[in-house]
């Protein structure tokens, strides 16, 4: 029984470490000009990223993303023109700017914002 409990604890720690790693990768994608470059248009909560004066898109923080579940956010990143044909946000998935796993990492990052 003790070894089963230890195994579960180790697996939980590994899963948490992997999730943290994806958040870091998502943050990097958010900042990279050759990938998301989301920071060009969006501000983040203080401490979540660099301070910028971008205001093309909405500020991204927990309050601003309230009500955005993973599926809705993923669909927006895949192709925002479905929800708003006049948007200036690029269709990251449809235009293959980001791979599916990269979009997942961005979703993880955005859901972890304070």
Residue pairs with C-beta under 8 A, 6 or more apart in sequence:
19 108
22 104
22 105
22 108
22 109
23 105
23 108
23 109
23 112
25 102
25 105
25 109
26 105
26 106
26 107
26 108
26 109
26 110
26 112
27 48
27 49
27 109
29 35
29 36
29 38
29 98
29 102
29 105
29 106
29 109
30 36
30 38
30 39
30 44
30 49
30 106
30 109
31 37
31 38
31 39
31 49
31 50
33 40
35 97
35 98
35 102
36 92
36 97
36 98
36 102
36 106
38 57
38 60
38 106
39 49
39 50
39 52
39 54
40 54
40 56
41 54
41 55
41 56
41 57
41 88
41 89
42 54
42 56
42 57
42 58
42 59
42 60
43 51
43 52
43 53
43 54
43 55
43 59
43 60
44 50
44 59
44 60
44 61
44 113
45 59
45 60
45 61
45 62
45 113
45 114
47 114
48 61
48 113
48 114
56 88
57 89
58 64
60 110
60 113
61 113
61 114
62 113
62 114
65 73
65 110
65 111
65 113
68 76
68 110
70 107
70 111
73 107
73 110
73 111
74 103
74 104
74 107
75 82
75 83
76 83
76 89
77 92
77 93
77 98
77 103
77 106
77 107
78 91
78 92
78 93
78 94
78 103
79 91
79 93
79 94
80 87
80 89
80 90
80 91
81 87
81 91
90 97
91 97
92 98
92 103
93 100
93 103
98 106
